[in-house]
Structures are given as structure tokens and as C-alpha cells.
């Protein structure tokens, strides 16, 4: 075999702490290496051309590139060697940047480690075999999970391009958190006026199938051909018959239950339509609030419904959808401020969250758009906003910045002054983070035009004093403790992953970070892709985002889907598991551990059962290989022999 080794200097990224020339020279001592050189930038066009020229002129049968992480440029180099006539799987990469030069300053030690990594890669490529993918047809349908603004944008973009879209939302209506907002920053335009038409477009688009009150139960298959099992939750109303007239809501005798849409500031009947612009505008029954389900008596709504839509015998049901790609846009939840006992959230009625304040400001909210104190309905004269409640605080497990809180506070303070010109607004903050277009100007406007007083420092305690509240904190600019008496305190709660995010990640076979946000394929080059091909991310499920960023990412995810579906078929990845039937003992352990359901039984003529891998479903994770007692299951391109060869080269 004839192998070529190409060592990248990467400017000074690698060459600054690794003697790349020595690494290339010592690579020539490895078996079957006939050519070795160093290049300034192997990933550049001249660098790739150099590799292709060497393959042709030296008749190379295998290539080793010692450069950066394969996660960054393995596909780049595979394409390069393929253009020179080599099979793309006759390439190996040695990561001498992230694994060597970036983690140590000892040049001699780094050079020795780089030499060892190159030697291991040479040993691996000597045992590589050409692999070939197969062509499989694409199911040109896309599922969007999550009906917030990011999911709506992604669904509409895909549908407008002619694709069939399945939009899944676990709540009874689409709209997400944006549907609860009064105004948006920095333009102070009506949130529902922006979102409402898009929600209607979803309902009226003939290419979109909408499943609300529905959750994902499982996903199987691979890119281009996914099978998704959904659970349609019982809402106890036949939505095909329901006209949304609202008569059942008027007559329902059980009206004193907290209204989730209004963040608990108002009550709602057991049978309800979440809000006037809901899509679909259909009633549903909250089982825990319904007298019939709790006492066995009532059924008033069923008796007065003019179309007989109420169905108490309704049960959850399963749906199965076949799609070629999935966009995950499950949004976010807000931090529960009860973790800060010193703030009194949940104990003092006039200590509320930012989302509760949004509902107070909203014309469709509990107070008709008039700012009132929840405790007694009076107009507040002094309002204190507290930033970073559940953000940038390791003590509550939220060390990251939620990104939007500074702008939300500025917006709410401006709106408070618009509603109550005589009111005084105070903001306790750590830092102002307003990097978006016109964002910093917006914050300055709150200070300069609306007279909002910003106090730099954390709040230590909030306690009642008569019918008012005292906010005790520090002013780090003055270097003094301060106390502000307030009629209303608004806590800017931080952004966190939506409930069930980790469980959904397991169902979809994608990764989540330490905080529970879904992980992108690469933070710079693949911001909307995941580690599972064919599954994309949009919006705040990937990390805290404002509305413009969420919309942009929704469109970006749709663009990725359209690029995928621009062809009629795709080439599968041949790096899959395969079973040696003669070695297989039929124990079934591989079937048990496979997270993708890619292994099934195969019955031979004599009646014995052997494991069989469905190559179109296998994701090449290697769990079956690690579990198989007789090692009958091997992973192509990562066989036991190939890995052992690397270890032997390291220990030689």
C-alpha cells in the first residue's frame, strides 16, 4: 500500500507549538508511507490541490492529514481525495490542533505526541477498505415540532416552497410565548398583530397539517425517511364539530381555576379557548378542573353545546407520520423565581414575573390593559424591576445570560410610563446587554426620555412594609446599600429549556448541553443542524434568543430542509454495523441496546435466528459492537482490527 501524510502548519495555530516539519519527516518511517510533507493550510484551495497532485503523482492509495478536528474538515478532505480518484474512506485525520497544539506549550512534548497520533492514523488507514453508500429515495415531507414563532416561520417557509408540512404543538393552540406578549422591542409594536396573521396563515395553508395538543412519542429511521409516532391528547371536544362559539365557556359552572395563559392572574372555566386569537379556535377541557371528571356530575357543557361537540369518552390516540426531515422548535420556559426565597415570589402577591406583567399590560389580559396591583387592584405609583432572576447565577444552576431580559425590562418600563405617566420606575441590574440593532438606543431612550432610574447592583431582599414592598439591594456605582419602596415588583426571570427537553432529545437521538438546550452540529458552521442528520434546530430550544433571531433561525432551518429535498434520492453513509452470521450466537443483546431500532431478527433455513442490521436505519453509533459477546457485530470503518492496529502503533 502507498500512503501519503500531509501535516498542516495552520499558520501558527499548530506550528507555534509543534515542529510540523519534524512530524512530516518522522512519518516517513511508518510502514507503507511513501510521501510526507507539511503544508501551510491544508484546508485551503492550494492545500487541497497539493493533496490531489500528490495522490496522482505518487500513486497514493491512502492519505493521512494531520490537522484540526475531523469534526471541522473531514468532509473537506474526503471530497479532495475523491476528486483525485481515491475512495473517500481511504482518508484518516490526526487531530494535532485541538488534541495537541491548543492544550500544551512544551514544543518537544507536543511534537512527540503529534508523531504518535500520525503513526496511529497511518496504522488505521493501512487497514481501511473502500466503502460505498447506496441510493435511497427521500420522503419529501417535513415535521416541525413546536408551534411558537420559530416553528411557525419554518413551517410557512417550507410550505410556501411546496413541501408538505406536519406542524406538531403540545399545547391546544399554536403561538407559544409570543402570543402572551403585549408589545415587542425595540419597535413597541403589537405582538399579536405580528403573530396573528402568521398563525392564520398556518391554519389556512393547504400544505400544512396541524396537530395541536400532540406530543412526540418516538422517532425511528434515518435522514430522508423518518417514522414519527405522535400521541394526540384527549381534549374531550370533537374539534371537527366545534365551531368555537364559546357558549360552553359561558355556561360552565366551574370557573374558578387558574388561567395558565394569563399566568395565574385570572381564573378560567374548566372548558376553555385559551385566548381570542387561538389557532385552532376550539374549546378543550382541563380534566383536573372539570366537575364531571372530579365528581362524576355536571355535563352542562355537553348539554348546551349546539353541535354536540363535547365528548367525555375521548381518549388519547396514536398517529404515525412519515417524513424526510424534522425541525425542532420547542422554545423555552421561564425560570421559577420561587428558588429566590428572599424575593417573596409566590408569597407576596405584588411580586410578579415579567410574563405576568406582560399579561397585565395586554388589552386581552386580566385587567384589560390597565396596570393594576394583583393584591388590591390599585394603580402602582412606584414599580421596581429586578434583572437577572435565574440568569448569570451559578447558585441556582443558571450561569448563562438569558440574552433578552435587559431589553424586556426596558420595554416594560417604557410601557409602564406610557400607561402611568406619574409612575416612577426603577431597575436593579448587573450589566446592560443590548447588542442588537437599535437595542442600545432603546435602553438609552428608557433612561433619557422616560426617566427610568437604573441602579447597578443585585437585590438582596424584598419584604413587605404595610401595603407596600421594600426592595433592599446594593448600588455598586455609589458603593452603598439602598432601599426602594415599591407598590409593584417585577422579576425578569431567565430563559431555560422547555419542560421535557431532555426526554425529547433522547426520543429524537440528538444531544443536549449541560443546561438542557439542544446542541447544534457546530457552533459556527452548523448552527441549525444537529448531530443526527436530517434533524434541525430553530429558535430558543438551542439557546436563549429574541424574536428576530428565532425567526431567522426558523427560516435557516427551512432552507436546510429545502436544500436536502432539492434531490430525489440521497447517498447513505456506509459507516454502519454488519453481522457475521457464522459468528452470531443469537443472544439478542444487540437488539436490546440499539437506540435506533436498526437491528432485527433474521430466521435462517434451519430455523435459527441471527441478528441483521438495517443499514438504512443504522446510525453507526457502535453500541452493538461494544455489546456483542462474540464480536459478531462490527462497525464498518471502525472495526476491532482497525482500532487495535492504532493501539499497537501507539504502544510500539
C-alpha positions in Angstrom: 0.0 0.0 0.0 1.2 3.5 -0.7 0.3 6.2 1.9 0.8 9.9 1.9 1.0 12.1 5.0 0.2 15.8 5.0 0.9 17.8 8.1 -0.8 21.2 8.4 1.0 24.2 9.9 -2.3 26.0 10.2 -0.4 29.3 10.3 0.9 29.3 13.9 -2.2 27.5 15.3 -0.3 24.3 15.1 3.3 25.2 14.1 3.6 27.6 17.0 3.8 24.7 19.5 4.5 21.7 17.2 7.5 21.1 14.9 5.4 20.2 11.9 8.5 19.6 9.7 9.8 17.0 12.1 6.4 15.3 12.3 6.3 15.0 8.5 9.9 13.7 8.4 9.3 11.1 11.0 6.1 10.0 9.3 8.3 8.5 6.5 9.5 5.9 8.9 6.0 4.4 9.3 5.2 1.3 7.2 3.9 2.0 3.7 4.4 5.8 3.9 5.9 6.8 0.6 5.4 10.5 0.8 5.1 13.1 3.6 5.2 16.8 3.6 4.0 19.9 5.6 1.6 22.5 4.2 0.7 26.0 5.4 -3.0 25.5 5.3 -4.2 22.0 4.1 -7.9 23.1 4.1 -7.2 26.0 1.7 -7.7 25.5 -2.1 -3.9 25.3 -2.7 -3.6 22.8 0.1 -6.3 20.6 -1.2 -4.8 20.8 -4.7 -1.4 19.8 -3.3 -3.0 16.7 -1.8 -4.7 15.8 -5.1 -1.5 16.3 -7.1 0.4 14.1 -4.6 -2.2 11.3 -4.9 -1.8 11.3 -8.7 2.0 11.7 -8.9 2.9 9.3 -6.1 0.1 6.8 -6.9 -1.2 7.1 -3.3 -3.7 4.5 -2.1 -4.3 6.1 1.3 -4.0 9.6 2.8 -3.4 10.8 6.3 -4.0 14.5 7.1 -2.6 15.8 10.4 -4.5 19.0 11.1 -7.5 20.1 13.1 -10.6 18.2 14.4 -12.3 15.8 11.9 -15.5 17.4 13.0 -14.3 20.6 11.3 -12.8 19.4 8.0 -13.0 15.7 7.5 -15.7 16.1 4.8 -13.5 18.7 3.1 -10.5 16.3 2.8 -12.8 13.4 1.8 -14.0 15.4 -1.1 -10.5 16.3 -2.0 -9.1 12.8 -2.2 -12.3 11.7 -4.1 -11.6 14.2 -6.8 -8.1 12.6 -7.2 -9.7 9.2 -7.7 -9.4 7.7 -4.2 -12.3 6.3 -2.3 -13.2 8.9 0.4 -12.9 6.4 3.2 -9.2 5.8 2.4 -8.6 9.0 4.3 -7.7 9.4 8.0 -7.2 12.5 10.1 -4.9 13.0 13.1 -6.1 15.9 15.2 -2.9 17.7 16.2 -4.6 21.1 16.8 -7.3 20.6 19.4 -5.6 17.4 20.9 -2.0 18.8 20.8 -1.1 22.4 20.0 -4.0 24.0 21.8 -3.5 22.2 25.1 0.2 22.5 25.8 3.2 24.8 25.3 6.0 22.2 25.5 7.1 22.1 21.9 9.2 18.9 22.2 6.4 17.0 24.1 3.8 18.3 21.6 5.9 17.2 18.6 6.3 13.7 20.1 2.5 13.4 20.7 1.8 14.6 17.2 4.2 12.0 15.8 2.3 9.3 17.8 -1.1 10.4 16.5 0.1 10.4 12.9 1.6 6.9 13.4 -1.8 5.7 14.7 -3.6 7.2 11.8 -1.2 5.5 9.4 -1.8 2.2 11.1 -5.6 2.7 10.7 -5.6 3.7 7.1 -3.5 0.6 6.2 -6.5 -1.5 7.3 -9.2 0.8 5.7 -11.3 -0.6 2.9 -13.2 1.4 0.2 -16.8 1.9 1.3 -19.7 2.8 -0.9 -23.1 4.2 0.1 -26.4 3.2 -1.6 -29.1 5.5 -3.1 -32.3 5.7 -1.2 -35.4 7.8 -2.1 -36.4 10.8 0.0 -39.7 11.3 1.7 -40.3 15.0 0.8 -42.3 15.9 3.9 -41.1 17.8 6.9 -42.2 17.7 10.5 -41.9 20.9 12.6 -42.1 20.2 16.4 -43.2 23.4 18.2 -45.7 26.0 17.2 -44.0 29.1 18.5 -42.8 31.9 16.2 -39.7 30.0 15.1 -41.7 26.8 14.3 -44.4 28.9 12.5 -41.8 30.6 10.4 -40.1 27.3 9.5 -43.4 25.7 8.7 -44.6 28.6 6.5 -41.3 28.8 4.6 -41.3 25.1 3.8 -45.0 25.1 2.9 -44.6 28.2 0.6 -41.9 26.2 -1.2 -44.4 23.5 -1.9 -43.4 20.9 0.7 -46.0 19.0 2.8 -45.5 20.1 6.4 -46.7 18.5 9.6 -46.7 21.0 12.5 -46.9 19.5 16.0 -47.6 21.5 19.1 -48.2 20.1 22.5 -50.5 22.9 23.7 -54.1 23.2 22.4 -53.1 26.3 20.3 -50.0 27.5 18.4 -48.4 30.8 19.2 -46.0 29.9 22.0 -44.7 32.5 24.4 -45.0 35.3 21.8 -48.8 35.0 21.9 -48.7 36.1 25.6 -46.7 39.3 25.0 -48.2 42.8 24.8 -45.6 44.6 22.7 -42.2 43.8 21.2 -38.9 45.6 21.4 -37.4 47.8 20.1 -40.3 49.0 17.9 -43.1 48.7 20.5 -45.5 47.2 18.0 -48.3 44.9 19.0 -47.1 41.3 19.4 -50.4 39.7 18.4 -50.7 42.0 15.4 -47.4 40.5 14.1 -48.0 36.9 15.2 -51.7 36.7 14.5 -51.6 36.8 10.7 -48.9 34.2 10.6 -51.0 31.9 12.8 -53.9 32.3 10.5 -51.6 31.6 7.5 -50.7 28.3 9.2 -54.4 27.4 9.6 -55.2 28.2 6.0 -52.2 26.8 4.2 -53.2 23.7 2.4 -49.7 22.3 2.6 -49.6 22.3 6.5 -51.2 19.6 8.6 -51.6 21.0 12.1 -51.6 18.7 15.2 -52.1 20.6 18.4 -52.4 19.0 21.9 -50.0 16.5 20.5 -46.6 15.2 21.6 -43.8 13.1 20.0 -43.6 9.6 21.4 -40.8 8.2 19.3 -38.7 8.6 16.2 -37.1 5.9 14.1 -35.4 5.8 10.7 -32.8 8.0 9.2 -32.4 11.2 7.2 -34.8 11.2 4.3 -37.0 8.5 5.8 -38.1 9.1 9.4 -41.1 7.5 11.0 -42.5 9.6 13.9 -45.1 8.3 16.4 -47.2 11.0 17.9 -49.7 11.0 20.8 -52.8 13.1 20.3 -54.0 14.0 23.7 -57.7 13.8 24.6 -59.2 17.3 24.7 -62.8 15.9 25.3 -64.1 18.1 22.5 -64.6 17.0 18.9 -62.7 19.7 17.0 -64.2 18.7 13.7 -67.6 19.6 15.1 -66.7 22.5 17.4 -67.4 26.0 16.0 -65.6 27.9 18.7 -68.8 29.8 19.7 -67.8 29.9 23.3 -71.3 29.1 24.7 -69.8 26.2 26.7 -67.3 28.6 28.4 -70.2 31.0 29.4 -72.3 28.2 30.9 -69.6 26.2 32.6 -70.2 26.3 36.4 -66.6 25.5 37.2 -65.0 28.9 36.6 -62.6 29.4 39.5 -59.5 27.7 38.2 -56.2 29.4 37.5 -55.8 30.6 33.9 -52.5 29.3 32.6 -52.5 31.6 29.6 -52.9 34.6 31.9 -50.1 33.3 34.2 -52.5 32.6 37.1 -53.6 36.2 37.4 -57.1 35.4 36.4 -59.5 32.4 36.5 -61.0 30.4 33.7 -63.7 27.8 33.2 -62.8 24.1 33.0 -63.8 24.2 29.3 -62.0 27.0 27.5 -60.5 28.5 24.4 -57.0 29.8 25.5 -57.3 33.3 24.0 -59.4 35.1 21.4 -56.8 34.7 18.5 -56.2 31.0 19.3 -55.4 28.7 16.3 -57.3 26.4 16.2 -60.0 28.3 17.9 -61.5 25.3 19.5 -62.5 24.6 23.1 -60.8 22.0 25.3 -61.5 20.7 28.7 -58.9 20.8 31.5 -59.6 17.4 33.1 -58.2 18.4 36.6 -60.7 21.4 36.7 -63.8 19.7 35.3 -66.5 18.8 37.8 -67.6 15.8 35.8 -64.1 14.2 35.9 -63.6 15.1 39.6 -67.1 14.4 41.0 -68.9 12.4 38.2 -71.6 15.1 38.0 -72.3 18.1 35.8 -72.0 17.7 31.9 -73.5 21.2 31.5 -71.3 22.0 28.5 -72.3 18.8 26.8 -76.0 19.6 27.3 -75.9 23.1 25.9 -73.4 22.6 23.0 -75.4 23.3 19.9 -73.4 20.9 17.7 -72.8 18.2 20.3 -69.0 18.5 20.2 -68.3 17.7 23.8 -67.1 14.1 24.2 -66.2 12.9 27.7 -65.4 9.4 26.4 -62.5 10.7 24.3 -59.1 9.0 24.8 -55.5 9.7 23.7 -54.7 8.2 20.3 -51.6 7.5 18.4 -50.7 8.9 15.0 -47.8 7.9 12.7 -46.2 10.3 10.3 -43.6 9.5 7.7 -41.3 12.5 7.0 -37.8 13.1 5.5 -36.7 15.8 7.9 -37.5 17.2 11.3 -37.2 20.8 12.6 -37.2 21.1 16.3 -38.6 24.4 17.6 -39.8 23.6 21.1 -39.0 27.0 22.5 -38.2 27.8 26.2 -39.6 28.1 29.6 -39.1 30.8 32.2 -37.2 30.2 35.5 -39.3 29.7 38.6 -38.4 32.6 40.9 -39.5 30.7 44.0 -35.9 29.5 44.2 -35.1 33.0 45.4 -37.0 32.8 48.7 -35.7 36.3 49.7 -37.7 37.8 46.9 -41.0 36.5 48.1 -42.3 35.4 44.7 -45.5 33.3 45.4 -45.8 34.7 48.9 -46.3 38.4 48.2 -49.0 38.9 45.5 -47.4 42.1 44.3 -44.1 40.4 43.4 -44.7 39.2 39.9 -42.8 37.8 37.0 -42.1 39.6 33.7 -44.5 37.4 31.8 -47.3 38.2 34.4 -46.6 41.9 33.8 -47.0 41.2 30.0 -50.4 39.8 30.7 -51.3 42.8 32.8 -50.2 45.2 30.0 -52.1 43.2 27.4 -55.6 44.5 26.4 -56.8 40.9 26.4 -55.3 40.3 29.8 -56.9 40.1 33.2 -57.1 43.8 33.7 -58.0 44.9 30.2 -54.6 46.5 29.6 -54.7 48.7 32.8 -51.8 48.3 35.1 -53.2 47.2 38.5 -51.7 45.6 41.5 -52.8 41.9 41.8 -53.4 42.3 45.6 -55.9 45.2 45.6 -56.4 46.4 42.0 -54.8 49.8 42.7 -52.6 51.6 40.2 -48.9 51.3 41.3 -47.0 54.5 41.8 -43.6 53.0 42.2 -42.5 50.0 40.1 -39.2 48.1 40.6 -37.8 45.8 38.0 -35.2 43.2 39.1 -33.0 41.8 36.4 -31.1 38.5 36.2 -33.5 36.4 38.3 -32.4 33.0 37.3 -29.6 34.3 34.9 -25.9 34.6 35.4 -26.2 32.9 38.8 -24.3 29.7 39.5 -26.1 29.3 42.8 -29.3 28.3 41.1 -27.7 26.4 38.3 -28.1 29.2 35.7 -24.6 30.6 35.0 -25.5 31.7 31.4 -27.1 35.0 30.3 -30.7 34.8 29.1 -30.0 37.5 26.5 -33.4 39.1 26.3 -34.0 40.3 29.9 -32.4 43.7 29.6 -34.4 44.6 26.6 -37.6 43.2 28.1 -37.2 45.3 31.2 -36.5 48.5 29.2 -39.6 47.8 27.1 -41.8 47.1 30.2 -40.5 50.2 31.9 -41.3 52.4 28.9 -44.8 50.8 28.6 -45.4 51.3 32.3 -44.6 55.0 32.0 -46.8 55.3 28.9 -49.7 53.8 30.9 -49.0 55.6 34.1 -47.1 58.9 33.3 -46.8 59.7 37.0 -45.3 56.4 38.0 -41.7 56.1 38.9 -39.7 53.1 37.5 -36.5 51.7 39.0 -34.3 48.9 37.5 -31.8 46.9 39.5 -29.4 45.4 37.0 -25.9 43.8 36.8 -24.9 44.9 33.3 -26.8 46.1 30.3 -26.6 43.7 27.4 -28.3 45.1 24.4 -26.2 44.2 21.3 -29.0 44.0 18.6 -29.9 46.6 16.0 -31.3 49.7 17.7 -31.2 47.9 21.1 -28.8 50.1 22.9 -30.6 53.2 21.7 -33.8 51.7 23.0 -32.3 51.3 26.5 -31.0 54.9 26.4 -34.4 56.0 25.4 -35.9 54.4 28.5 -33.4 56.4 30.7 -33.3 59.7 28.8 -36.9 60.1 27.6 -38.9 58.1 30.1 -36.8 58.8 33.2 -36.3 55.2 34.2 -33.8 55.0 37.1 -31.2 52.3 36.6 -29.4 51.1 39.8 -26.4 48.9 39.2 -26.4 46.1 41.8 -28.2 42.9 42.9 -31.3 42.9 45.1 -30.7 41.1 48.4 -34.1 41.1 49.8 -37.7 42.1 49.2 -40.1 42.4 52.2 -43.5 43.9 52.9 -44.0 47.2 54.7 -47.6 48.0 55.3 -49.3 47.6 51.9 -46.1 48.3 50.1 -42.9 46.4 49.4 -39.3 47.4 50.3 -36.6 46.3 47.8 -33.2 46.1 49.5 -30.1 46.0 47.4 -26.7 47.4 46.5 -25.7 50.3 44.3 -22.2 49.3 43.2 -21.6 52.6 41.5 -22.3 54.5 44.7 -20.8 51.8 46.8 -23.8 51.9 49.2 -26.8 49.9 50.2 -30.1 51.2 49.0 -33.8 50.6 49.8 -36.6 51.5 47.4 -40.2 51.3 48.4 -42.5 49.9 45.7 -46.1 49.2 45.0 -45.2 46.5 42.5 -42.0 44.5 41.9 -41.4 42.8 38.5 -38.9 39.9 38.4 -37.2 39.5 35.0 -37.0 35.7 35.1 -34.4 33.9 33.0 -34.8 31.6 30.0 -34.4 27.9 30.5 -35.1 24.8 28.3 -38.7 23.9 27.9 -40.0 21.1 30.1 -39.3 17.7 28.8 -36.5 18.9 26.6 -34.0 16.2 27.7 -36.6 13.5 27.2 -37.4 14.8 23.7 -33.7 14.8 22.9 -33.5 11.1 23.8 -36.5 10.3 21.6 -35.0 12.2 18.6 -31.5 10.9 19.2 -30.0 14.4 19.4 -27.7 15.9 22.0 -28.4 18.5 24.8 -25.9 20.6 26.6 -25.4 20.7 30.4 -28.3 23.1 30.8 -30.7 21.1 28.6 -30.7 23.3 25.5 -30.3 21.2 22.3 -26.8 21.2 20.8 -26.1 22.4 17.3 -23.8 20.4 15.0 -21.1 23.1 15.1 -21.4 26.4 16.9 -20.3 28.4 13.9 -20.6 26.3 10.8 -23.7 24.3 11.6 -25.8 26.5 13.9 -29.2 24.9 12.9 -28.0 21.3 12.3 -27.7 18.6 15.0 -25.5 15.5 15.3 -28.3 13.5 13.8 -28.5 14.1 10.0 -31.9 15.3 8.9 -32.9 16.9 12.2 -32.6 20.7 12.5 -33.0 23.3 15.2 -34.8 26.6 15.3 -35.3 29.2 18.0 -34.8 29.2 21.7 -34.7 25.4 22.1 -31.0 25.8 21.0 -30.3 28.7 23.4 -31.8 32.0 24.6 -32.9 34.1 21.7 -35.1 37.1 20.9 -37.9 37.1 18.3 -35.8 38.3 15.3 -33.1 35.7 15.9 -35.7 32.9 16.4 -37.4 33.9 13.1 -34.1 34.0 11.3 -33.2 30.5 12.6 -36.6 29.2 11.6 -36.0 30.3 8.0 -32.4 28.9 8.1 -33.7 25.5 9.2 -36.3 25.6 6.4 -33.5 26.4 3.9 -31.6 23.4 5.1 -34.6 21.2 4.5 -35.2 22.7 1.1 -31.6 22.0 0.2 -31.9 18.4 1.3 -35.1 17.9 -0.7 -33.7 19.5 -3.8 -32.7 16.0 -5.0 -34.9 12.9 -5.4 -32.6 10.5 -3.6 -29.5 10.6 -1.4 -26.5 8.5 -0.7 -26.5 6.7 2.6 -23.5 6.7 4.9 -21.8 3.3 4.6 -20.2 3.5 8.1 -22.8 1.1 9.5 -22.7 -2.1 11.5 -22.9 -5.5 9.9 -23.2 -9.0 11.4 -21.1 -12.0 10.6 -23.8 -14.7 10.7 -21.4 -17.6 11.3 -20.2 -15.9 14.5 -23.5 -14.6 15.8 -24.9 -16.7 18.7 -28.4 -15.2 18.5 -28.3 -13.8 22.1 -30.2 -10.6 21.1 -28.2 -8.2 23.2 -27.5 -6.0 20.1 -31.3 -5.7 19.6 -31.7 -4.6 23.2 -29.1 -1.8 23.1 -29.6 -0.3 19.7 -31.2 3.1 20.2 -32.4 3.4 16.6 -34.1 0.0 16.2 -31.7 -0.8 13.4 -31.3 -4.5 14.2 -33.9 -7.2 13.7 -34.0 -11.0 13.7 -33.3 -13.0 10.6 -34.6 -16.6 10.5 -32.3 -19.0 8.6 -33.5 -22.1 6.8 -32.7 -24.3 9.7 -34.9 -22.1 12.0 -32.1 -20.5 13.9 -32.2 -16.8 14.5 -29.4 -14.4 13.7 -29.2 -10.6 14.1 -29.5 -8.5 11.0 -28.7 -4.8 10.6 -31.0 -2.5 8.6 -28.3 -0.3 7.0 -30.7 2.5 6.1 -31.6 2.9 9.7 -28.2 2.3 11.4 -26.5 5.5 12.6 -23.1 3.9 13.2 -23.0 4.6 17.0 -21.2 1.3 17.7 -23.2 0.2 20.8 -24.0 -3.1 19.2 -20.3 -3.8 18.5 -19.4 -3.0 22.1 -22.1 -5.2 23.5 -21.8 -8.3 21.3 -20.1 -11.1 23.3 -18.5 -13.0 20.4 -17.8 -9.8 18.4 -20.0 -10.9 15.6 -21.1 -7.3 15.0 -18.5 -5.0 13.5 -18.8 -1.3 12.6 -17.5 -0.6 9.1 -14.6 1.8 9.1 -14.1 1.3 12.8 -13.6 -2.4 13.1 -11.9 -4.0 16.1 -8.9 -4.8 13.9 -8.6 -1.2 12.8 -8.8 0.2 16.4 -6.4 -2.4 17.7 -3.9 -1.5 15.0 -4.0 2.1 16.2 -3.3 0.9 19.8 -0.5 -1.3 18.7 1.1 1.6 16.8 0.8 3.8 19.9 2.4 1.1 22.1 5.1 0.1 19.7 
